[in-house]
Amino acid sequence: MYMKIRVISTKDDIDNLNENEEMIHLTFRPSNKDLFSIVNKSPNIKAVQVPSSYMRSLSKSAKMFLDLRK
């Protein structure tokens, strides 16, 4: 079995997420609000992939939020 990764290219794409999404790849640096919106729209999310160049610039609170959500 394979998992489908949903690619989110813009902040506007977050509105089009459905609640069954499990894996998301972001092509932009998400704000704290963006991450909260993603988790609210897709509560069963298992992974949020962020490019390493953007990961270094995420806020501490965003990183802690992702860590808490495992």
C-alpha positions in Angstrom: 0.0 0.0 0.0 1.2 3.5 -0.7 0.4 6.9 0.8 -0.5 9.8 -1.4 1.4 13.0 -0.7 -0.6 16.2 -1.2 1.5 19.1 -2.5 0.5 22.5 -1.2 2.0 25.3 -3.4 0.3 28.3 -2.0 -1.5 29.4 1.2 -4.7 29.4 -0.8 -4.4 25.7 -1.4 -4.8 25.1 2.4 -8.5 25.9 1.9 -8.9 23.0 -0.5 -7.6 20.3 1.9 -10.0 17.6 2.9 -10.1 16.0 6.3 -8.7 12.7 5.0 -5.3 14.1 4.0 -2.5 12.2 5.8 0.7 13.5 4.2 1.4 17.1 3.0 4.4 18.6 1.3 4.6 22.4 1.5 6.5 24.3 -1.2 6.4 27.6 0.8 7.5 28.6 4.3 4.4 28.2 6.4 3.5 30.6 9.1 2.2 29.5 12.5 -1.3 30.3 11.2 -0.8 28.1 8.1 0.2 25.1 10.2 -2.7 25.6 12.6 -5.1 25.8 9.6 -3.6 22.6 8.0 -4.1 20.7 11.2 -7.6 22.0 11.7 -8.6 21.1 8.1 -6.9 17.7 8.2 -7.0 16.4 11.8 -5.7 12.9 10.7 -2.5 14.3 9.3 0.5 12.1 9.9 3.3 14.1 8.2 4.0 17.7 7.0 7.1 17.8 4.8 8.8 21.2 4.7 12.0 21.8 2.6 15.0 22.0 4.9 15.8 25.6 3.7 12.3 26.6 5.1 12.6 24.4 8.1 15.6 26.4 9.4 13.5 29.6 9.2 10.4 28.3 11.0 9.6 30.0 14.3 10.3 28.1 17.5 6.6 27.9 18.3 5.9 26.4 14.9 8.6 23.7 15.4 7.3 23.0 18.9 3.7 22.7 17.6 4.9 20.2 14.9 6.8 18.3 17.6 3.8 18.1 19.9 1.7 16.8 17.0 4.4 14.2 16.3 
